[in-house]
Protein backbone atom coordinates (compact mmCIF):
# COMPACT_ATOMS: atom_id res chain seq x y z
CA UNK A 1 0.00 0.00 0.00
CA UNK A 2 1.27 3.46 -0.85
CA UNK A 3 1.08 4.82 2.66
CA UNK A 4 2.84 1.91 4.26
CA UNK A 5 5.46 1.36 1.49
CA UNK A 6 6.96 4.79 2.08
CA UNK A 7 7.66 4.06 5.71
CA UNK A 8 10.92 2.20 5.22
CA UNK A 9 11.70 0.58 8.54
CA UNK A 10 8.79 2.27 10.32
CA UNK A 11 5.61 0.48 11.27
CA UNK A 12 2.17 0.84 9.67
CA UNK A 13 -1.03 -0.48 11.23
CA UNK A 14 -4.12 -2.01 9.65
CA UNK A 15 -7.07 -2.95 11.88
CA UNK A 16 -10.77 -3.60 11.44
CA UNK A 17 -13.76 -5.96 11.63
CA UNK A 18 -14.26 -8.94 9.34
CA UNK A 19 -17.18 -11.04 8.15
CA UNK A 20 -16.87 -14.41 6.49
CA UNK A 21 -17.82 -18.07 6.31
CA UNK A 22 -16.52 -20.90 8.50
CA UNK A 23 -16.20 -24.22 6.65
CA UNK A 24 -15.00 -27.12 8.85
CA UNK A 25 -13.76 -30.26 7.10
CA UNK A 26 -12.68 -33.60 8.54
CA UNK A 27 -14.54 -36.58 9.98
CA UNK A 28 -18.34 -36.61 9.71
CA UNK A 29 -18.76 -39.57 12.09
CA UNK A 30 -21.29 -38.00 14.40
CA UNK A 31 -23.61 -35.04 14.88
CA UNK A 32 -22.17 -32.68 17.49
CA UNK A 33 -18.72 -32.45 15.93
CA UNK A 34 -16.92 -29.65 14.02
CA UNK A 35 -17.80 -30.92 10.54
CA UNK A 36 -21.49 -30.17 11.15
CA UNK A 37 -21.09 -26.51 12.12
CA UNK A 38 -20.40 -24.49 8.95
CA UNK A 39 -21.84 -21.00 8.81
CA UNK A 40 -21.29 -17.24 9.01
CA UNK A 41 -18.40 -15.95 11.09
CA UNK A 42 -17.55 -12.56 12.60
CA UNK A 43 -14.14 -11.40 13.64
CA UNK A 44 -11.45 -8.76 13.78
CA UNK A 45 -7.92 -8.41 12.45
CA UNK A 46 -4.83 -6.39 13.25
CA UNK A 47 -1.68 -6.27 11.12
CA UNK A 48 1.59 -4.48 11.83
CA UNK A 49 3.69 -3.88 8.70
CA UNK A 50 7.37 -3.01 8.60
CA UNK A 51 9.38 -2.01 5.51
CA UNK A 52 6.39 -2.82 3.25
CA UNK A 53 7.17 -6.53 2.89
CA UNK A 54 7.05 -7.98 6.39
CA UNK A 55 4.26 -8.03 8.91
CA UNK A 56 2.73 -9.66 11.97
CA UNK A 57 -0.97 -10.43 11.71
CA UNK A 58 -3.42 -11.23 14.49
CA UNK A 59 -6.93 -12.57 13.83
CA UNK A 60 -9.86 -13.59 16.02
CA UNK A 61 -13.05 -15.16 14.63
CA UNK A 62 -16.31 -16.41 16.14
CA UNK A 63 -18.94 -18.67 14.58
CA UNK A 64 -22.12 -20.08 16.12
CA UNK A 65 -24.91 -22.38 15.04
CA UNK A 66 -28.25 -22.90 16.78
CA UNK A 67 -29.69 -26.30 17.57
CA UNK A 68 -31.80 -27.95 14.87
CA UNK A 69 -35.55 -27.80 15.43
CA UNK A 70 -35.98 -31.45 14.56
CA UNK A 71 -34.35 -34.70 15.59
CA UNK A 72 -31.43 -35.87 13.47
CA UNK A 73 -32.64 -38.12 10.60
CA UNK A 74 -30.95 -41.11 12.28
CA UNK A 75 -33.29 -40.58 15.22
CA UNK A 76 -30.62 -41.11 17.86
CA UNK A 77 -28.77 -37.91 18.57
CA UNK A 78 -30.16 -34.36 18.45
CA UNK A 79 -27.90 -31.69 16.98
CA UNK A 80 -27.23 -29.12 19.69
CA UNK A 81 -26.13 -25.49 19.59
CA UNK A 82 -22.40 -24.87 19.37
CA UNK A 83 -19.86 -22.06 19.10
CA UNK A 84 -16.38 -22.01 17.62
CA UNK A 85 -13.79 -19.41 18.56
CA UNK A 86 -10.51 -19.15 16.64
CA UNK A 87 -7.45 -16.94 17.02
CA UNK A 88 -4.03 -16.82 15.38
CA UNK A 89 -0.78 -14.83 15.24
CA UNK A 90 0.88 -15.05 11.82
CA UNK A 91 4.13 -13.98 10.24
CA UNK A 92 3.12 -12.25 6.99
CA UNK A 93 5.01 -11.53 3.78
CA UNK A 94 3.81 -9.37 0.88
CA UNK A 95 4.70 -11.07 -2.43
CA UNK A 96 3.32 -8.41 -4.79
CA UNK A 97 5.31 -5.63 -6.50
CA UNK A 98 2.39 -3.21 -6.24
CA UNK A 99 1.96 -0.45 -3.69
CA UNK A 100 -1.79 0.15 -3.71
CA UNK A 101 -2.68 -3.52 -4.13
CA UNK A 102 -0.92 -6.27 -2.20
CA UNK A 103 -0.99 -10.05 -2.14
CA UNK A 104 0.34 -11.63 1.04
CA UNK A 105 1.07 -15.06 2.47
CA UNK A 106 1.04 -15.85 6.19
CA UNK A 107 1.73 -18.73 8.56
CA UNK A 108 1.94 -19.27 12.28
CA UNK A 109 0.32 -20.76 15.39
CA UNK A 110 -3.32 -20.60 16.30
CA UNK A 111 -5.88 -21.92 18.76
CA UNK A 112 -9.45 -23.10 18.28
CA UNK A 113 -12.09 -23.62 21.00
CA UNK A 114 -15.38 -25.54 20.67
CA UNK A 115 -18.07 -24.42 23.11
CA UNK A 116 -21.79 -24.69 23.73
CA UNK A 117 -24.05 -27.69 24.39
CA UNK A 118 -22.88 -29.47 21.23
CA UNK A 119 -19.37 -29.92 22.60
CA UNK A 120 -20.17 -30.40 26.30
CA UNK A 121 -19.75 -34.20 26.15
CA UNK A 122 -16.33 -33.66 24.59
CA UNK A 123 -15.30 -31.30 27.40
CA UNK A 124 -15.40 -28.13 25.29
CA UNK A 125 -11.97 -28.91 23.77
CA UNK A 126 -9.40 -26.24 23.02
CA UNK A 127 -6.78 -27.33 20.49
CA UNK A 128 -3.56 -25.80 19.21
CA UNK A 129 -3.44 -25.37 15.43
CA UNK A 130 -1.07 -24.55 12.64
CA UNK A 131 -2.49 -21.79 10.43
CA UNK A 132 -1.83 -20.97 6.78
CA UNK A 133 -3.36 -17.89 5.14
CA UNK A 134 -3.45 -15.97 1.90
CA UNK A 135 -5.02 -12.62 1.16
CA UNK A 136 -5.15 -9.50 -0.94
CA UNK A 137 -5.44 -5.95 0.35
CA UNK A 138 -6.61 -2.92 -1.58
CA UNK A 139 -6.19 0.65 -0.35
CA UNK A 140 -9.49 2.47 -1.01
CA UNK A 141 -8.48 5.79 0.52
CA UNK A 142 -5.61 7.17 2.54
CA UNK A 143 -6.84 5.59 5.77
CA UNK A 144 -9.28 2.91 4.54
CA UNK A 145 -8.57 -0.48 2.99
CA UNK A 146 -10.35 -3.67 1.99
CA UNK A 147 -8.94 -7.15 2.61
CA UNK A 148 -10.12 -10.44 1.11
CA UNK A 149 -8.55 -13.56 2.51
CA UNK A 150 -8.71 -17.21 3.49
CA UNK A 151 -7.21 -19.02 6.47
CA UNK A 152 -6.85 -22.75 7.11
CA UNK A 153 -6.61 -24.10 10.67
CA UNK A 154 -4.90 -27.51 10.78
CA UNK A 155 -5.25 -29.38 14.08
CA UNK A 156 -6.18 -32.60 15.88
CA UNK A 157 -9.66 -32.31 17.37
CA UNK A 158 -10.14 -34.31 20.56
CA UNK A 159 -13.77 -35.15 21.20
CA UNK A 160 -16.59 -37.68 21.13
CA UNK A 161 -17.49 -39.16 17.75
CA UNK A 162 -20.10 -41.69 16.66
CA UNK A 163 -23.82 -41.83 17.44
CA UNK A 164 -24.49 -40.90 21.07
CA UNK A 165 -27.44 -42.92 22.33
CA UNK A 166 -27.39 -44.85 19.05
CA UNK A 167 -29.31 -48.01 18.14
CA UNK A 168 -29.05 -50.84 20.69
CA UNK A 169 -26.46 -53.51 19.99
CA UNK A 170 -27.35 -57.22 19.91
CA UNK A 171 -26.73 -57.49 23.65
CA UNK A 172 -29.05 -54.55 24.35
CA UNK A 173 -26.30 -52.03 25.15
CA UNK A 174 -26.51 -48.46 23.79
CA UNK A 175 -23.56 -46.56 22.35
CA UNK A 176 -22.38 -43.39 24.04
CA UNK A 177 -20.01 -42.54 21.20
CA UNK A 178 -16.26 -42.87 21.44
CA UNK A 179 -13.54 -40.45 22.43
CA UNK A 180 -10.96 -39.95 19.72
CA UNK A 181 -8.61 -37.51 18.06
CA UNK A 182 -9.33 -36.67 14.42
CA UNK A 183 -7.42 -34.51 12.01
CA UNK A 184 -9.35 -31.31 11.23
CA UNK A 185 -8.90 -28.77 8.47
CA UNK A 186 -11.11 -25.75 9.12
CA UNK A 187 -11.29 -23.07 6.43
CA UNK A 188 -12.35 -19.45 6.93
CA UNK A 189 -13.02 -17.20 3.93
CA UNK A 190 -13.59 -13.55 4.81
CA UNK A 191 -13.62 -9.90 3.86
CA UNK A 192 -12.57 -7.04 6.12
CA UNK A 193 -12.60 -3.26 6.08
CA UNK A 194 -9.41 -1.93 7.62
CA UNK A 195 -8.48 1.37 9.16
CA UNK A 196 -4.94 2.20 8.03
CA UNK A 197 -2.54 4.28 10.07
CA UNK A 198 0.51 5.01 7.88
LOFIMAR-52802 format. One record per residue: residue number from 1; x, z, y of N, C-alpha, C in turn; residue in three letters. Coordinates in Angstrom, 1 decimal, m for minus. Atoms other than C-alpha are relative to their C-alpha. Layout:
N
NODE   num      n_X      n_Z      n_Y     ca_X     ca_Z     ca_Y      c_X      c_Z      c_Y   residu
NODE   NUM        X        Z        Y        X        Z        Y        X        Z        Y      ALA
...
// end
This chain:
198
NODE   num      n_X      n_Z      n_Y     ca_X     ca_Z     ca_Y      c_X      c_Z      c_Y   residu
NODE     1      0.8      0.0     m1.2      0.0      0.0      0.0      0.9      0.0      1.2      UNK
NODE     2     m0.9      0.2     m1.2      1.3     m0.9      3.5      0.4      1.4      0.6      UNK
NODE     3     m0.4     m1.3     m0.6      1.1      2.7      4.8      1.0      0.7     m0.8      UNK
NODE     4     m0.9     m0.9      0.8      2.8      4.3      1.9      1.4     m0.7     m0.2      UNK
NODE     5     m1.3      0.7      0.3      5.5      1.5      1.4      1.0      0.2      1.1      UNK
NODE     6     m1.0     m0.2     m1.1      7.0      2.1      4.8      0.6      1.4      0.1      UNK
NODE     7     m0.5     m1.4     m0.2      7.7      5.7      4.1      1.4      0.2     m0.5      UNK
NODE     8     m1.3     m0.2      0.6     10.9      5.2      2.2     m0.1      1.2     m1.0      UNK
NODE     9      0.0     m1.1      0.9     11.7      8.5      0.6     m1.1      1.1      0.3      UNK
NODE    10      1.0     m0.9     m0.4      8.8     10.3      2.3     m1.1      0.0     m1.0      UNK
NODE    11      1.1     m0.1      0.9      5.6     11.3      0.5     m1.3     m0.5      0.6      UNK
NODE    12      1.3      0.3     m0.4      2.2      9.7      0.8     m1.0      0.6     m0.9      UNK
NODE    13      1.0     m0.6      0.8     m1.0     11.2     m0.5     m1.3     m0.8     m0.1      UNK
NODE    14      1.3      0.6      0.2     m4.1      9.7     m2.0     m0.9      1.0     m0.8      UNK
NODE    15      0.9     m1.0      0.6     m7.1     11.9     m2.9     m1.4     m0.4      0.2      UNK
NODE    16      1.4      0.3     m0.1    m10.8     11.4     m3.6     m0.8      0.2     m1.3      UNK
NODE    17      0.9     m0.1      1.2    m13.8     11.6     m6.0      0.0     m1.3     m0.8      UNK
NODE    18      0.2      1.2      0.8    m14.3      9.3     m8.9     m1.3      0.1     m0.8      UNK
NODE    19      1.2      0.1      0.8    m17.2      8.1    m11.0      0.3     m1.0     m1.1      UNK
NODE    20     m0.3      0.9      1.1    m16.9      6.5    m14.4     m0.8      0.2     m1.3      UNK
NODE    21      0.7      0.0      1.3    m17.8      6.3    m18.1      0.9      0.6     m1.0      UNK
NODE    22     m0.8     m0.6      1.1    m16.5      8.5    m20.9     m0.4     m0.6     m1.3      UNK
NODE    23      0.3      0.7      1.2    m16.2      6.6    m24.2      0.9      0.6     m1.1      UNK
NODE    24     m0.8     m0.5      1.1    m15.0      8.8    m27.1      0.0     m0.8     m1.3      UNK
NODE    25     m0.1      0.7      1.3    m13.8      7.1    m30.3      0.4      1.0     m1.0      UNK
NODE    26     m0.4     m0.9      1.1    m12.7      8.5    m33.6     m1.1      0.2     m1.0      UNK
NODE    27      0.9     m0.2      1.1    m14.5     10.0    m36.6     m1.5      0.2      0.5      UNK
NODE    28      1.4     m0.1     m0.3    m18.3      9.7    m36.6     m0.7      0.8     m1.1      UNK
NODE    29      0.6     m0.8      1.2    m18.8     12.1    m39.6     m0.6      1.3      0.5      UNK
NODE    30      0.7     m1.2     m0.5    m21.3     14.4    m38.0     m0.8     m0.3      1.2      UNK
NODE    31      0.9      0.2     m1.2    m23.6     14.9    m35.0      0.6      0.6      1.2      UNK
NODE    32     m0.5     m0.7     m1.2    m22.2     17.5    m32.7      1.6     m0.1      0.1      UNK
NODE    33     m1.4      0.3      0.0    m18.7     15.9    m32.5      0.3     m0.9      1.2      UNK
NODE    34     m0.3      0.8     m1.2    m16.9     14.0    m29.6     m0.6     m1.4     m0.1      UNK
NODE    35      0.4      1.4      0.1    m17.8     10.5    m30.9     m1.4     m0.2      0.4      UNK
NODE    36      1.4      0.1     m0.3    m21.5     11.2    m30.2     m0.3      0.4      1.5      UNK
NODE    37      0.3     m0.4     m1.4    m21.1     12.1    m26.5      0.5     m0.9      1.1      UNK
NODE    38     m0.4      0.9     m1.1    m20.4      9.0    m24.5     m1.0      0.1      1.2      UNK
NODE    39      0.9      0.0     m1.1    m21.8      8.8    m21.0      0.7      0.1      1.3      UNK
NODE    40     m0.6      0.0     m1.4    m21.3      9.0    m17.2      0.9      1.2      0.1      UNK
NODE    41     m1.0     m1.1     m0.3    m18.4     11.1    m15.9      0.3      0.1      1.4      UNK
NODE    42     m0.3     m0.2     m1.4    m17.6     12.6    m12.6      1.4      0.7      0.1      UNK
NODE    43     m1.3     m0.6     m0.1    m14.1     13.6    m11.4      0.6      0.0      1.4      UNK
NODE    44     m0.8      0.0     m1.2    m11.4     13.8     m8.8      1.4     m0.4     m0.3      UNK
NODE    45     m1.4      0.3      0.2     m7.9     12.5     m8.4      0.8      0.3      1.2      UNK
NODE    46     m1.0     m0.2     m1.0     m4.8     13.2     m6.4      1.3     m0.6     m0.4      UNK
NODE    47     m1.2      0.7      0.3     m1.7     11.1     m6.3      1.0      0.2      1.2      UNK
NODE    48     m1.1     m0.1     m0.9      1.6     11.8     m4.5      1.0     m1.1     m0.2      UNK
NODE    49     m0.9      1.1      0.2      3.7      8.7     m3.9      1.3      0.3      0.8      UNK
NODE    50     m1.3     m0.1     m0.7      7.4      8.6     m3.0      0.7     m1.3     m0.1      UNK
NODE    51     m0.8      1.3      0.0      9.4      5.5     m2.0     m0.8     m1.2     m0.6      UNK
NODE    52      0.9      1.1      0.4      6.4      3.2     m2.8     m0.2      0.0     m1.5      UNK
NODE    53      0.1      0.3      1.4      7.2      2.9     m6.5     m0.4      1.2     m0.9      UNK
NODE    54      0.1     m1.1      0.9      7.1      6.4     m8.0     m1.1      1.0      0.5      UNK
NODE    55      1.0     m0.9     m0.4      4.3      8.9     m8.0     m0.3      1.0     m1.1      UNK
NODE    56      0.6     m1.0      1.0      2.7     12.0     m9.7     m1.5      0.0      0.3      UNK
NODE    57      1.5      0.2     m0.1     m1.0     11.7    m10.4     m0.7      1.1     m0.8      UNK
NODE    58      0.8     m1.0      0.6     m3.4     14.5    m11.2     m1.5     m0.4     m0.1      UNK
NODE    59      1.4      0.4      0.2     m6.9     13.8    m12.6     m0.8      1.2     m0.7      UNK
NODE    60      1.0     m0.9      0.7     m9.9     16.0    m13.6     m1.3     m0.7     m0.1      UNK
NODE    61      1.2      0.8      0.3    m13.0     14.6    m15.2     m1.0      0.9     m0.8      UNK
NODE    62      1.0     m0.7      0.7    m16.3     16.1    m16.4     m1.1     m0.9     m0.5      UNK
NODE    63      1.1      0.7      0.6    m18.9     14.6    m18.7     m1.0      0.9     m0.7      UNK
NODE    64      0.9     m0.8      0.7    m22.1     16.1    m20.1     m1.1     m0.8     m0.6      UNK
NODE    65      1.1      0.7      0.6    m24.9     15.0    m22.4     m1.0      1.1     m0.5      UNK
NODE    66      1.1     m0.9      0.4    m28.3     16.8    m22.9     m0.3     m0.2     m1.5      UNK
NODE    67      0.4      0.0      1.4    m29.7     17.6    m26.3     m1.1     m1.1     m0.2      UNK
NODE    68      1.0      0.9      0.4    m31.8     14.9    m28.0     m1.3      0.7     m0.1      UNK
NODE    69      1.4     m0.5      0.1    m35.6     15.4    m27.8     m0.5      0.1     m1.4      UNK
NODE    70      0.5      0.0      1.3    m36.0     14.6    m31.4      1.1      0.3     m1.0      UNK
NODE    71     m0.9     m0.3      1.1    m34.4     15.6    m34.7      0.8     m1.3     m0.4      UNK
NODE    72     m0.9      1.1      0.5    m31.4     13.5    m35.9     m0.7     m0.8     m1.1      UNK
NODE    73      0.6      0.8      1.0    m32.6     10.6    m38.1      0.2      0.5     m1.4      UNK
NODE    74     m0.2     m0.6      1.3    m31.0     12.3    m41.1     m0.8      1.2     m0.3      UNK
NODE    75      0.9     m1.1      0.2    m33.3     15.2    m40.6      0.7      1.3     m0.3      UNK
NODE    76     m0.7     m1.3      0.4    m30.6     17.9    m41.1      0.6      0.7      1.1      UNK
NODE    77     m0.7     m0.7     m1.1    m28.8     18.6    m37.9     m0.4     m0.6      1.4      UNK
NODE    78      0.4      0.5     m1.3    m30.2     18.4    m34.4      1.3     m0.2      0.9      UNK
NODE    79     m1.1      0.2     m1.0    m27.9     17.0    m31.7     m0.2      0.9      1.2      UNK
NODE    80      0.1     m1.0     m1.1    m27.2     19.7    m29.1      0.7     m0.5      1.3      UNK
NODE    81     m0.7      0.3     m1.3    m26.1     19.6    m25.5      1.5      0.4      0.0      UNK
NODE    82     m1.4     m0.3      0.0    m22.4     19.4    m24.9      0.6     m0.5      1.3      UNK
NODE    83     m0.7      0.4     m1.2    m19.9     19.1    m22.1      1.5     m0.2     m0.3      UNK
NODE    84     m1.4      0.3      0.2    m16.4     17.6    m22.0      0.7      0.1      1.3      UNK
NODE    85     m0.8     m0.2     m1.2    m13.8     18.6    m19.4      1.4     m0.5     m0.3      UNK
NODE    86     m1.3      0.6      0.3    m10.5     16.6    m19.2      0.8      0.1      1.3      UNK
NODE    87     m1.0      0.0     m1.2     m7.4     17.0    m16.9      1.3     m0.5     m0.5      UNK
NODE    88     m1.3      0.5      0.3     m4.0     15.4    m16.8      0.9      0.0      1.2      UNK
NODE    89     m1.0      0.2     m1.1     m0.8     15.2    m14.8      0.9     m1.1     m0.5      UNK
NODE    90     m0.7      1.2      0.5      0.9     11.8    m15.1      1.1     m0.5      1.0      UNK
NODE    91     m1.0      0.8     m0.7      4.1     10.2    m14.0     m0.4     m1.4      0.2      UNK
NODE    92      0.6      1.3     m0.4      3.1      7.0    m12.2      1.1     m1.0      0.6      UNK
NODE    93     m0.9      1.0     m0.6      5.0      3.8    m11.5     m0.8     m1.3      0.4      UNK
NODE    94      0.7      1.2     m0.5      3.8      0.9     m9.4      0.8     m1.3     m0.4      UNK
NODE    95     m0.7      1.1      0.5      4.7     m2.4    m11.1     m0.2     m1.3      0.9      UNK
NODE    96      0.4      1.2     m0.8      3.3     m4.8     m8.4      1.0     m0.2      1.2      UNK
NODE    97     m0.8      0.3     m1.2      5.3     m6.5     m5.6     m0.8      0.1      1.3      UNK
NODE    98      0.8     m0.1     m1.2      2.4     m6.2     m3.2      0.1      1.3      0.7      UNK
NODE    99      0.0     m1.2     m0.7      2.0     m3.7     m0.5     m1.5      0.5      0.3      UNK
NODE   100      1.4     m0.4     m0.3     m1.8     m3.7      0.2     m0.8      0.1     m1.4      UNK
NODE   101      0.7     m0.1      1.3     m2.7     m4.1     m3.5      1.0      0.4     m1.1      UNK
NODE   102     m1.0     m0.5      1.0     m0.9     m2.2     m6.3     m0.6      0.0     m1.4      UNK
NODE   103      0.4     m0.2      1.5     m1.0     m2.1    m10.1      1.0      1.0     m0.5      UNK
NODE   104     m0.8     m1.0      0.4      0.3      1.0    m11.6     m0.2      0.4     m1.5      UNK
NODE   105      0.0     m0.6      1.4      1.1      2.5    m15.1      0.3      1.5      0.1      UNK
NODE   106     m0.2     m1.5     m0.1      1.0      6.2    m15.8      0.0      0.6     m1.5      UNK
NODE   107      0.0     m0.7      1.3      1.7      8.6    m18.7      0.4      1.4      0.2      UNK
NODE   108     m0.3     m1.4     m0.1      1.9     12.3    m19.3     m0.9      0.9     m0.8      UNK
NODE   109      0.8     m0.9      0.8      0.3     15.4    m20.8     m1.4      0.2      0.6      UNK
NODE   110      1.3     m0.3     m0.4     m3.3     16.3    m20.6     m0.6      1.1     m0.9      UNK
NODE   111      0.8     m1.0      0.8     m5.9     18.8    m21.9     m1.4     m0.4      0.0      UNK
NODE   112      1.5      0.3      0.1     m9.5     18.3    m23.1     m0.7      1.1     m0.7      UNK
NODE   113      0.8     m1.1      0.5    m12.1     21.0    m23.6     m1.4     m0.5     m0.4      UNK
NODE   114      1.4      0.3      0.4    m15.4     20.7    m25.5     m0.8      1.2      0.0      UNK
NODE   115      0.9     m1.2     m0.2    m18.1     23.1    m24.4     m1.4     m0.3     m0.3      UNK
NODE   116      1.4      0.2      0.2    m21.8     23.7    m24.7     m0.4      0.3     m1.4      UNK
NODE   117      0.5     m0.4      1.3    m24.0     24.4    m27.7      0.5     m0.9     m1.1      UNK
NODE   118     m0.4      1.0      1.1    m22.9     21.2    m29.5      1.3      0.4     m0.6      UNK
NODE   119     m1.3     m0.3      0.5    m19.4     22.6    m29.9      0.2      1.5     m0.3      UNK
NODE   120     m0.1     m1.4      0.2    m20.2     26.3    m30.4      0.5      0.3     m1.4      UNK
NODE   121     m0.5     m0.3      1.4    m19.7     26.2    m34.2      1.4     m0.3     m0.2      UNK
NODE   122     m1.4      0.3      0.1    m16.3     24.6    m33.7      0.8      0.9      0.9      UNK
NODE   123     m0.8     m0.9     m0.8    m15.3     27.4    m31.3      0.4     m0.5      1.4      UNK
NODE   124     m0.3      0.6     m1.3    m15.4     25.3    m28.1      1.5     m0.4      0.1      UNK
NODE   125     m1.4      0.2      0.1    m12.0     23.8    m28.9      0.6     m0.6      1.3      UNK
NODE   126     m0.8      0.6     m1.1     m9.4     23.0    m26.2      1.3     m0.6     m0.7      UNK
NODE   127     m1.1      0.7      0.6     m6.8     20.5    m27.3      1.0     m0.7      1.0      UNK
NODE   128     m0.9      0.7     m0.8     m3.6     19.2    m25.8      0.0     m1.5     m0.3      UNK
NODE   129      0.1      1.5      0.2     m3.4     15.4    m25.4      1.1     m0.7      0.7      UNK
NODE   130     m0.8      1.0     m0.7     m1.1     12.6    m24.5     m0.9     m1.0      0.7      UNK
NODE   131      0.9      0.9     m0.8     m2.5     10.4    m21.8      0.8     m1.2      0.5      UNK
NODE   132     m0.5      1.2     m0.5     m1.8      6.8    m21.0     m1.1     m0.6      1.0      UNK
NODE   133      1.0      0.5     m1.0     m3.4      5.1    m17.9      0.6     m1.2      0.7      UNK
NODE   134     m0.4      1.2     m0.8     m3.4      1.9    m16.0     m1.1     m0.1      1.1      UNK
NODE   135      0.9      0.1     m1.1     m5.0      1.2    m12.6      0.4     m1.0      1.1      UNK
NODE   136     m0.3      0.8     m1.1     m5.1     m0.9     m9.5     m0.7      0.6      1.2      UNK
NODE   137      0.4     m0.6     m1.3     m5.4      0.3     m5.9      0.0     m1.0      1.1      UNK
NODE   138      0.1      0.9     m1.1     m6.6     m1.6     m2.9     m0.2      0.8      1.3      UNK
NODE   139      0.2     m0.6     m1.3     m6.2     m0.4      0.7     m1.0     m0.7      0.8      UNK
NODE   140      1.1      0.6     m0.8     m9.5     m1.0      2.5      0.2      0.1      1.5      UNK
NODE   141     m0.2     m0.3     m1.4     m8.5      0.5      5.8      1.3      0.9      0.0      UNK
NODE   142     m1.2     m0.7     m0.2     m5.6      2.5      7.2      0.0      1.3     m0.8      UNK
NODE   143      0.0     m1.3      0.7     m6.8      5.8      5.6     m1.0      0.0     m1.2      UNK
NODE   144      1.0      0.1      1.1     m9.3      4.5      2.9      0.5     m1.0     m1.0      UNK
NODE   145     m0.3      0.9      1.1     m8.6      3.0     m0.5     m1.0      0.0     m1.1      UNK
NODE   146      0.9      0.1      1.2    m10.4      2.0     m3.7      0.9     m0.2     m1.2      UNK
NODE   147     m0.8      0.1      1.3     m8.9      2.6     m7.2     m1.0     m0.3     m1.1      UNK
NODE   148      0.6      0.3      1.2    m10.1      1.1    m10.4      1.0      0.3     m1.1      UNK
NODE   149     m1.0     m0.3      1.1     m8.5      2.5    m13.6     m0.7      0.4     m1.3      UNK
NODE   150      0.4     m0.4      1.3     m8.7      3.5    m17.2      1.0      0.9     m0.6      UNK
NODE   151     m0.9     m1.0      0.6     m7.2      6.5    m19.0     m0.4      0.2     m1.5      UNK
NODE   152      0.3     m0.3      1.5     m6.9      7.1    m22.8      0.7      1.4     m0.3      UNK
NODE   153     m0.5     m1.3      0.5     m6.6     10.7    m24.1      0.2     m0.1     m1.5      UNK
NODE   154     m0.3      0.1      1.4     m4.9     10.8    m27.5      0.3      1.4     m0.5      UNK
NODE   155     m0.2     m1.4      0.4     m5.2     14.1    m29.4     m0.7      0.2     m1.4      UNK
NODE   156      0.6     m0.4      1.3     m6.2     15.9    m32.6     m1.1      1.0      0.3      UNK
NODE   157      1.2     m0.9     m0.2     m9.7     17.4    m32.3     m0.1      0.9     m1.2      UNK
NODE   158      0.2     m1.0      1.1    m10.1     20.6    m34.3     m1.5      0.5      0.1      UNK
NODE   159      1.4     m0.4     m0.1    m13.8     21.2    m35.1     m0.7     m0.2     m1.4      UNK
NODE   160      0.8      0.1      1.2    m16.6     21.1    m37.7     m0.6     m1.4     m0.1      UNK
NODE   161      0.5      1.4      0.3    m17.5     17.7    m39.2     m1.0      0.1     m1.1      UNK
NODE   162      1.0      0.0      1.1    m20.1     16.7    m41.7     m1.4      0.4      0.5      UNK
NODE   163      1.4     m0.3     m0.3    m23.8     17.4    m41.8     m0.2      1.5     m0.2      UNK
NODE   164      0.2     m1.5      0.0    m24.5     21.1    m40.9     m1.4      0.2     m0.4      UNK
NODE   165      1.3     m0.2      0.5    m27.4     22.3    m42.9     m0.6     m1.2     m0.7      UNK
NODE   166      0.4      1.3      0.7    m27.4     19.0    m44.9     m0.8      0.2     m1.2      UNK
NODE   167      0.8      0.0      1.2    m29.3     18.1    m48.0      0.6      0.9     m1.1      UNK
NODE   168     m0.5     m0.9      1.0    m29.1     20.7    m50.8      0.8     m0.8     m1.1      UNK
NODE   169     m0.7      0.6      1.1    m26.5     20.0    m53.5     m0.7      0.3     m1.3      UNK
NODE   170      0.7     m0.2      1.3    m27.4     19.9    m57.2     m0.1      1.5     m0.4      UNK
NODE   171      0.1     m1.5      0.3    m26.7     23.7    m57.5     m0.9      0.7      1.0      UNK
NODE   172      0.8     m0.6     m1.0    m29.0     24.3    m54.5      0.6      0.5      1.2      UNK
NODE   173     m0.7     m0.5     m1.2    m26.3     25.2    m52.0     m0.2     m1.1      1.1      UNK
NODE   174      0.2      0.8     m1.1    m26.5     23.8    m48.5      1.3     m0.1      0.8      UNK
NODE   175     m1.2      0.1     m0.7    m23.6     22.4    m46.6      0.0      0.6      1.4      UNK
NODE   176     m0.1     m0.4     m1.4    m22.4     24.0    m43.4      1.1     m0.8      0.8      UNK
NODE   177     m1.1      0.8     m0.6    m20.0     21.2    m42.5      1.4      0.5     m0.5      UNK
NODE   178     m1.3     m0.4      0.4    m16.3     21.4    m42.9      0.9      0.0      1.3      UNK
NODE   179     m1.0      0.0     m1.1    m13.5     22.4    m40.5      1.1     m0.9     m0.2      UNK
NODE   180     m1.0      1.0      0.1    m11.0     19.7    m39.9      0.6     m0.4      1.3      UNK
NODE   181     m0.6      0.5     m1.2     m8.6     18.1    m37.5     m0.1     m1.6     m0.2      UNK
NODE   182      0.1      1.5      0.1     m9.3     14.4    m36.7      0.6     m0.6      1.3      UNK
NODE   183     m0.6      0.7     m1.1     m7.4     12.0    m34.5     m1.1     m0.6      0.9      UNK
NODE   184      1.0      0.5     m1.0     m9.4     11.2    m31.3      0.7     m0.9      1.0      UNK
NODE   185     m0.4      0.8     m1.1     m8.9      8.5    m28.8     m1.2     m0.1      1.0      UNK
NODE   186      1.1      0.0     m1.0    m11.1      9.1    m25.7      0.4     m0.8      1.2      UNK
NODE   187     m0.3      0.9     m1.1    m11.3      6.4    m23.1     m0.9      0.4      1.2      UNK
NODE   188      0.8     m0.2     m1.3    m12.4      6.9    m19.4      0.3     m1.2      0.9      UNK
NODE   189     m0.1      1.1     m0.9    m13.0      3.9    m17.2     m0.7      0.5      1.3      UNK
NODE   190      0.5     m0.6     m1.2    m13.6      4.8    m13.6      0.4     m0.8      1.3      UNK
NODE   191     m0.3      0.4     m1.3    m13.6      3.9     m9.9      0.0      1.1      0.9      UNK
NODE   192     m0.1     m1.1     m1.0    m12.6      6.1     m7.0      0.3     m0.5      1.4      UNK
NODE   193     m0.3      0.2     m1.4    m12.6      6.1     m3.3      1.0      1.0      0.4      UNK
NODE   194     m1.1     m0.9     m0.3     m9.4      7.6     m1.9      0.2      0.1      1.5      UNK
NODE   195     m0.5     m0.3     m1.4     m8.5      9.2      1.4      1.5     m0.1     m0.1      UNK
NODE   196     m1.5      0.3      0.0     m4.9      8.0      2.2      0.6      0.7      1.2      UNK
NODE   197     m0.8     m0.6     m1.1     m2.5     10.1      4.3      1.4     m0.6     m0.1      UNK
NODE   198     m1.3      0.6      0.1      0.5      7.9      5.0      1.1      0.9      0.6      UNK
// end
